[in-house]
Amino acid sequence: MHNNWLNVAIEKIEADFNRSADTHLLKLTFPGLPGIDIYLKDESTHPTGSLKHRLARSLFLYALCNGKITKDTTVVEASSGSTAVSEAYFANMIGVPFIAVIPKETARKKISDIEFHGGQCHFVDTGNEMRPAAISLASSIGGVFLDQFTYAERATDWRGNNNIAESIFNQMSKEHHPVPSFIVVGAGTGGTSATIGRYIKYKGFSSSLVVADPENSAFYEGFQTGRNDIILSETSRIEGIGRPQVEASFIPSVIDQMIKVPDGASIASIHWLEHIVGKKVGGSTGTNLWASLLLAQKMAQQGKQGSIVTLICDSGERYLDTYFDLSWVADNIGPLDQYLSELSKINSVLAPQMKR
């Protein structure tokens, strides 16, 4: 009986994959960056609205095929929101209960999306408390803790199978610079950077993998020092990326470079981008974009041409009460004028000054 349920559960998840089209690759060109093309892979178009749809699918298949989830299992996850939204979707699809352990300051839209897909929310005060609380909760109810921060790097098939890395290179194949000079991503679990970095090496591409890290994240310092025991007291203000400790799925050896991005630069970038493409994106996309523009400027100064690919991780509609609320930005992030001024030098579009 269990095998029948397991087979049906896997078939349902695989059917969702077959129904899902690939995500779009948006091209940006700027007069101030001649010969350099920047591409944004729009992962917000997945059924659950973010890059984490790919990860959640992989984590569920990994847990199912390892015998961790049965028809009676309650699934528990520690998440800043987007992974939990996607996991609630897949849990609902196969008919198992889902509980997300999330910080209480998580964007309200993410909370409502988790509940929309049938999940429950268990709140903790800070991001530091998520994982221990999830472990304790899963143990107390006899559930399974999916643990994205440990299993993200191994649940995804990094050799291909239409993963995000293979998708990027396939979509770039007809472009003027088909092999990107840089691929830029953020790190929440480290799973995306591990997948892309391994794929680049496996296929022998010349692209460099760059990871952009926000403030209050241990990944950058861990990469610079080679230490994995760093623990910070504060947590990232850019939802979805940055962790107070170096997580197990973060693989520094596949990363070529890391760039530390001020939170003000991340948020300024998403307001600036909205004026260029007419689309709201989340704060982690701003982190990616700022780092990509720094790399593009350096290429231009060196007289180099090429392409840079980065990700739209999720939609800005989830952050209308935070990153797109001027009062919230002023109180929690601070002035953005300095960063908006820098962005206006790249393109003549200057977002409104962030004043209440």
N, C-alpha and C positions, 0 to 999 in steps of 0.2 A: 504493500500500500504506500509506504514512504517513497519508494522509487517512482511510483506513478505520479505522486504529488511533485517530487523533485523534477521529473521530466517535464511536467506541465509548466512549472515555475520557470525553468530555464527557457522553454519554448516561448513563453510570454515575453520574457526580457529580450530574447533574440528577435522576436517579431517586432518589438518596439524599435530595435536597431535598424531593421530592414525598412521600417516606415519612415525613418528619419533621414532627410536629405542632408548633404554636407552644408557646412556653414559658409557664408559669403566671405570673400577676401576684398576689402575695400582699399582702394589706392589713393594715396595723398601725394601731391607734388607741391613744392613751394619754390617761388622764384629765388629765394635766398639760399636754396640748397640745390643748385643745378646738377643734373645728372644723378640725383639721389632720390629714389622712390621709397616711400614708407607705406607699408601695408598693414591694415588692421584686420585680423581674422575675427569675425563677429560671432563669438560663442554665445551671445545673448539670445540667439534665435533657436536654441535647443528647446524642446518641449517644456523644460522646467526653468528656462530663462538664464542659464549660465554655463560656463565651462565645466562646472561640477557635475553636469549631467553625465558626461563621459566617465568621470571617476566613480560616481555612484553606481552606474551600470556595472563597471568592472569590479567594484567591491562586492556587490551582491552576487555576481557570478562566481567570484573567488570564494566567498563564504559558502555559497550553495554547494559548489563542487568540492569543497573541503569538509563537507558534512556538518557545518556549523549552524545552518538554518534549516529547521523543519517546519511543518505546517503549524506547529504550536509554539514557535519561538518568537519572543518579543525582541525586536532589534533595537539596540541603543547606540547612539553616536554622539560624540563631542564635536561641536561645530560652531562656527561664528554665523552660520545661517544658510549659505547657499548650498553646501553639501547636504545639509539636513533637508532642505526643500526637495532636492533631487532624490534623496534616499526615501523620504516620505512617499514620493510618487511611486518608486519601485516597490516599496513595502506594500502599499495599497494595491498595486498591480497583482502581486502574488498572494495577497490576503493574509499578511502577518502584521501584528501591531508594531508601531514605531514610536520611540521616544527620543527627542532631541534634547541634549544637554547643552544649553546655550547661555552666553552672558546676557544679563538682564538689559544691557544697553543695545542689544541687537536691533537693527532697523525694524520698525513695526511691520513693514510690508513683508519682510522675510518670515516673521512670526505668523502672520495671517496666511502666508502661502504654505507653510508647514501644516497648519491646521486645516487648510483647504484640501490638502491631499491626505487627510486622515491621521496626521501625526499629532503627538502631544509634545508639549514643551516643558522641560524641567529647567528652571532658571538658577544660575549661579551668579555671584557678584562680579567675578573677573574671568578673563580668559585663562588665567593660571589655574583656576579651579575646575575647568571643564573636564579634563581627562580623568583626574582622580574621582570626581563625582560620577562620571559615566561608568567607570570600572566598578565602583561601589554599588551603583544602582543596578547594573546588569547582574552582578553577583547576588544581590538581595532578592531579585525577582526570578532568577534562573534564566535570564535572557542572554543574548550574545552582544558583546561590544564590538562593533565593526572596526573601530580604531583606524581611521583614515590616516592618522599621523605616522603609523607604523607600516601599514600595508599598501599605501598608495603607490609606492615605487615598484612593488612586485605584482600587484593585481592587474596592471595594464601590460599588454603585450607590446614591448618597446621595439620589436623587430618589424612591426607593421600591422597587418590586420585592420587597416583603415584607422589607425590611431591618429592623434592630432599631428604628429610629426610627418607621417606619410601624407596626410591630407595637405599640409602646408606645401611640401615639395611638389606634389602633383599639381596643385593649383598654380604654383609659380612657374611651371614648366614652359609656358608660352610667353612669359614676361621678358622684358628687355634684359634684365639681370636675373635669370632664373634661379641661380643659387644665391641665396641671401648672404650678404657680408655678415650680418648679425641677425640672430633671432633673440628677441627680448621677452622674458616672462617674469612674473613675480613668483614668490614662493609662500604657500600657505602650509601645505604638507611637504612640498618638494617633489611631489609625484610628477607634475608636468615637466619640470626641468629635468628630472631623471629620465623620463620617456624621450624627450627631444634630444637631450645630450647623448644618450646611448644610441639613438637612431642615427644621429649625425656621424658618430664614430663607426657604426655598423655599415653604413652606406659609403663611407669615405668622403663625405662632403667637406668642403673647405670652410663652411659657415662656423662662426664663433657663437657660442651660447652665452648670453649675458643675463644675469638675474638681477632685477631691480628690487631693492629692499626698502621698506618704509622705516620711519623712526620707531623706536621701542621694539625692535626685532633683533633676535640673537643670530640670525643667519649670516649677516654680513660679517660680524666679528668672528663668528665661528669659521667662516671661509678664510678670512684674513690670517687667523692665528692657528688654524688647524685643530682647534679645540671643539669638542662636542658636549662639554659640561657647563656651558655658559647658561646662566639663568638670570633673567631680568625681573625687576620688581614691577615694572609697568608693562602694559600691553599695547599692541598696535591700535592706532585710531583709524587705520585704513582696513575696513572689513574685508576678510577673505585672504589677506596676505599678512606676513609678519607674524612671528611667534616669539614668546618670551624665552623659549629654549630651542636648541637645535634638535629638530625632530628626526626620528629614525629614517624617515623616507627622504630626507634631504641628503643628496649624494654630491659632495663638493668636487669630487674627482672628475665629474663629467661637465663641470662648469668652467668656462674660460675666464670670466670676469664678473665681478659684482659691482653695482653702483648703488650707493646710499642716496635715497631721494627724500628731501624734506617733505613733510606732510602738506605744507602750504603749496609746494610745487605740484603735488599730486592733485589737489583740489582745484588749483588754478587751471591746470591742464584740462580738466573735464569741462569747465565752463568755457574755456577757449575753444575746445573741440566742438562743443555744441554749436557755436557760432559758425563753424566751418562746415560741418556735415549735417546740422539740424537734428542731432541725435543726442539724447542724454545717456551717459555711461557711468558706471560705478567708479569709486575712488581708486580701486586697484588698476583700472585701465589708465587712469591719470598717472599713476606711478610708472607703468610700462611706457606710456607715451613720453613722459619727461626724459626718461633714460634713453629712449630711442632718439629723441631730438638732440640730446647731448652727443650721442655717437655720430649722428648725421652731421652736426656742426663740425666735429673733429675731422670727419672724412672730407668735408668741404674745404677746411683749412689746409688739409694735406693734398688737395687737388685730386681726391679719389672719387670715383663714381661707383654706384652699386645699389643694392636694395637692402631694406631692413624690414623684418616682419615682427609684429607684436600682436597682442591679443586684446580684444574687447571681452572682458571676463564676464560682465553681466550688465544689465540695463540700469540706467540711472533712475528709472521709475521707482526702484526699491529704496531710493535715498532722498525722496522729496522732502522728508522731514529732518534730514541731516545735511548732507553735502550740498543740496540745492536749496537749503533754507539759509538765507543770509544771516539771520540772527544766530542760528546754531553755529555756522562757520565762524562768525566773529567771536563767539564765546568759547569754542572748542578747538579751533585751528589757528585763528589769528589773521592778521592782515595778509592779503594775497597780492597787493599792488606790485611788489618787487618782482614776483614771478610772472604776473600778467604782462609787465613791461618787457621782460625777457622774451616772452612768447610773441609779443607784437613785433619784435625784430625779425622773427622768422617768417611771419605772415602778417599782413596789415590788418588783421582782425583782432581787435582788442575787446575782450569781454568787459562788461560794466564793472566799475570799481565795487568791491564787495563791502558795502556800507549798509548799516541798518537804517 
